[in-house]
Amino acid sequence: MTTRLLRIGLAVSALAVGAILALSTGLSSSAQAPGGISMARPAAVPRDALGHPDISGYWELRYDSRNVPPASLTQDAASKEAEQRQHDLLAIRFCALVGMPEVMEDGATLDIRQGPSVIGMLAKTPSSVRYIYTDGRSHPAKDEIDPVTNGNSIGQWEGDALMVDTIGFSDRGITAIPGGGFRTPDSHLVERFHLLNGGALLSATSTWDDAQVFKTPHTYEFRYYKVPEISYPLQYGCSANDQDRANFIMSAMSGTKPE
Amino acid sequence: MTFRANARRWSIAVAAFCLVALMISPKGLKSAQAPASQASSATPDISGLWLVHDPGSGDWSSFFDNVPKPAILPEIQKMNDDDNTRVAAGSVVSTGGRGPNCPTGNLPMMMASSPPLNIVESKGEIWIGSEANRGRIIYTDGRAHPDAAGLKALNSGVGHSIGHWEGDTLVVDTIGFPARTCDTRWPVMRVPNGGRAKDTTHLTERFRLINGGKQLSVTFTWEDPTIYLKPHIYSYTYDLIENGLPLEGGNDVTDQDLLKQAQGRGGAPRY
């Protein structure tokens, strides 16, 4: 009887140790694979009140954030590159609202805030706030849409990925697209946002479609790093009446050195 | 004590340890807590495009002043009289420029203006813009206001705002208004119907959805012993523009005709 009780005690303790080990292994963010190679397990990402991943935060692009292949441009688009460059320089020179896709890569911290019905994106460069409506609405009818530099964006969650569909761009602001080409009022942009590394990285894959500009849809990916608190996200100052600044910018168009 | 009794106690102790270990594990703790969604979804979502409800004032200035008259100090009344006299004499255009040291934004004017407010509410911040423009950020993440140096560095006409929910009401506390603006007509920021706001002013706003979420009520309470004899209180109602989309103002800066006009008057095209 004594031996039997001892065996029960040992069995219970073995089970306890096993359970605790299994539990702790399961909760840790990484585990050892055979051969000692560390296998990263997906860490939990922050989530909003509706259970979707929460992409709110301050995000920045770094030197290793861009995966941008060259775009395959139509002959017409290739022939308009100089014209488009002049257009964009004028927009910069006169402090115009830069619009998409410049707001997503202006070099400064991008502030993203996610609510249950709308997601806002705020860049530091002179620009409108970018709104992505996630309340289930559709795009307005084509004849009712008021083109704006950021376009009209609607989003929906597919699992843990936010799919954003944008049309209705104006022809103003900085129109250049990473990798080549430019947006037009007929451009269609599809973006896929999803968090990586437990929310430390935000992947944004953009696919531009515009038969006037691209032979085939042009896709590239940015990976933003999450940064902690920043100073008050003020907009950069911009004075269109600063003649020295104007000369500096516009001399690039004529190929001359700034005066 | 017999070996048998020891073994039984040992088994019970190990089993109890297992139970406690499971209970205090992160997994156990997580399941014991209320889901985050319950706490967050308890606050109303005031996101949307909101148009200030004008009862029919006739023009914007009349609407701006269509609130109860504040009780103000005599020196503030004199400031109002002097400014009004100057404007009545024809000084209707500000000549103060818009240099880099000028405060940007104007909270009391933005909250009263005809372009609709565009609100994005998230967990830690609420943004209030005017149409597609950027505007105010109300921090709801529990932070405090910056210190005096931090407030001065903001140099913002919308001050620094922090907010919290009291039931279904968002209570917003704002300080850090600029001592002076670059507007030569009104060097000290104007508040509806004769009030003023400056670096010593404290604003409390109470935002609440009404009429089933079709309207947003905002009550403003301005306090400053160097301006007001008692708190200046008034309310606005905003109507929801369902499925509304913000418009973007401005001219095309690449328009050659506009560029020629701009060159003709030595400035930039308006946009």
Interface residues (C-beta under 8 A of the other chain):
Chain A: M1 T2 L5 L6 I8 G9 V12 S13 L15 A16 A19 I20 L23 S24 L27 R47 D48 A49 L50 G51 D54 S56 Q86 H87 L90 A91 R93 F94 C95 A96 L97 D111 R113 Q114 G115 P116 S117 V118 I119 G120 L122 S128 V129 Y131 R137 P140 D146 V148 T149 N150 N152 S170 D171 R172 Y232 P233 L234 Q235 G237 S239 A240 N241
Chain B: T2 F3 R4 A7 R8 W10 S11 V14 A15 F17 C18 A21 L22 S25 P26 K27 A36 S37 S40 S41 D45 S47 G48 R98 G99 P100 T104 N118 V120 E121 S122 K123 G124 E125 W127 G129 A132 N133 R134 I137 L154 S156 H160 N243 L245 P246 L247 E248 G250 D252 V253 T254 L259 G267 A268 P269 Y271
